[in-house]
């Protein structure tokens, strides 16, 4: 995953992600640490402190796919994401 994609999936600016990777930012807000960890398939503890188990390649890939899916979910006027209820859509009872 590119730096730009990570920033988009985590809802952070490209510059902030670059600065974190370069070690220029060492103290993260909890909300940003959570979003980055979720997008990377890591725990916040591992991401922030380097402690605990590193995510497996499968966990990272799964997290990336989930974040990409969430990022492409429809958004309403309030900025709320809505996931597609595919079963309801297939049966024609969308609503």
N, C-alpha and C positions, 0 to 999 in steps of 0.2 A: 504494500500500500504506500502510495506516495505521501509526502508531507502535506501536500495540498488536500488530498482526499481525507487524510486523518483529520485535518483541521475542519473540513466541511462536515464530516461525520460526527465530530465531537462538539460542533458548534463553537469553534474557537477561530480566531484569525490565524492566517498562515504565519504571520510574523510571530505570534505568541508560541505556536508549536515549534517553529524554528528556534526561538530563544530557549525554550525548554530543552530541546534536543542538544543545543549547543552548551547547555549548562549555565546560561545567563540568567535564567529564572529558576530559583531553587525552592521557593515556597509557593505552592499552588493553593488556590481556593479549593475548598472541598468539592464544590459543585463541578469545577473543571476537572479535578482529579477523577471524580466518579465518571464523568462523560468520556474522558480519555481511556480510563481503564475498561469501561464497557465496550468502547469501539475496538480496543486491542485484545479483548478476551482475557485481561489480567485482573488481579485483585488490586484494589487501591493500595493496600499495604505493599505489594510487590512493586507497583509502579512508583510509589512515592519513596519507599524506604529500601527497596531492593531485598526485602525479607520475604520468606515464604517460598512457595514453589512457583517457578516461572510457568507461564501458560504453555501448553503443548501446541504444536503446529495446528492440530485439529481444533483446539479451542480458539486459537487466533482466527483461523479461517471461518469458523462458525460465527464468531462475534462480528467479523467483517461483513459476512453475508447478511446477518441480522441488522446491522447498522445501515447497510446499503438499502435493505428492504424498507426499514423504517424511514429512511431519508426520502424514499420515493413514494411514501404513503400520501394520500390526498390531505390537503390542509384546508380548513375552513377559514372564514373571515377573522376568527379570533386567534388564528395561529395554532389551533389544536389539530394534532394528527389524528386521522381516522384510518383504522385498518379495514381492509375489505373483508366483508363476511361472505366469502366465496360460496359457501353452501347455500346461504339465503339468496344470493344473486343467481345461482344456477336454477333454483326452484322457482324463480320469478316473483318472489315475495319480498323484493328489495323495498326498503322504505325507511 
